Amino acid sequence: MMTAYILLKTVIAKEHEVAQALRGVRGIIEVKVVFGEYDVVVKAQAENARELDEIVTSIRRINGVAVTSTLIASD
């Protein structure tokens, strides 16, 4: 099992809409709207790199997502 934290920058004033849409993506286990350089932080779990790629690709397709940065955690 892989755990990743995905940091998102959104279009201005879209962070809550993006966060709501993220809650429906398979593999995402936690979503937080944050303040600072990024707007939303996501915790995801995947069986392998291919599945993680599918999660990240799904996130990038959400209207309002401008930039993503994926951090893979070592457990």
QUIKAWO-V666563 format. One record per pair of residues at least 4 apart in sequence whose C-alpha atoms are under 6 Angstrom apart, sorted by sequence separation. I is the first residue (numbers start at 1). GAP is how many residues later the second one is. D is the distance in whole Angstrom. If there is no record, write none. Layout:
I_GAP_D + I_GAP_D
//
This chain:
35_4_6 + 10_5_6 + 34_5_5 + 46_5_6 + 33_6_6 + 34_6_6 + 46_6_5 + 33_7_4 + 32_8_6 + 32_9_5 + 31_10_6 + 31_11_5 + 30_12_6 + 30_13_5 + 29_14_6 + 28_15_6 + 29_15_5 + 28_16_4 + 27_17_5 + 27_18_5 + 9_29_5 + 8_30_6 + 9_30_5 + 8_31_6 + 8_32_5 + 7_34_5 + 6_35_6 + 6_36_5 + 5_37_6 + 5_38_5 + 4_39_6 + 4_40_5 + 3_41_6 + 3_42_5 + 2_43_5 + 2_44_5 + 1_45_6 + 2_45_6 + 1_46_5 + 14_50_6 + 11_53_5 + 10_54_5 + 10_55_5 + 10_56_5 + 9_57_6 + 9_58_5 + 8_59_6 + 8_60_5 + 7_61_6 + 7_62_5 + 6_63_6 + 6_64_4 + 5_65_6 + 5_66_5 + 4_67_5 + 4_68_4 + 4_69_6 + 3_70_6
//
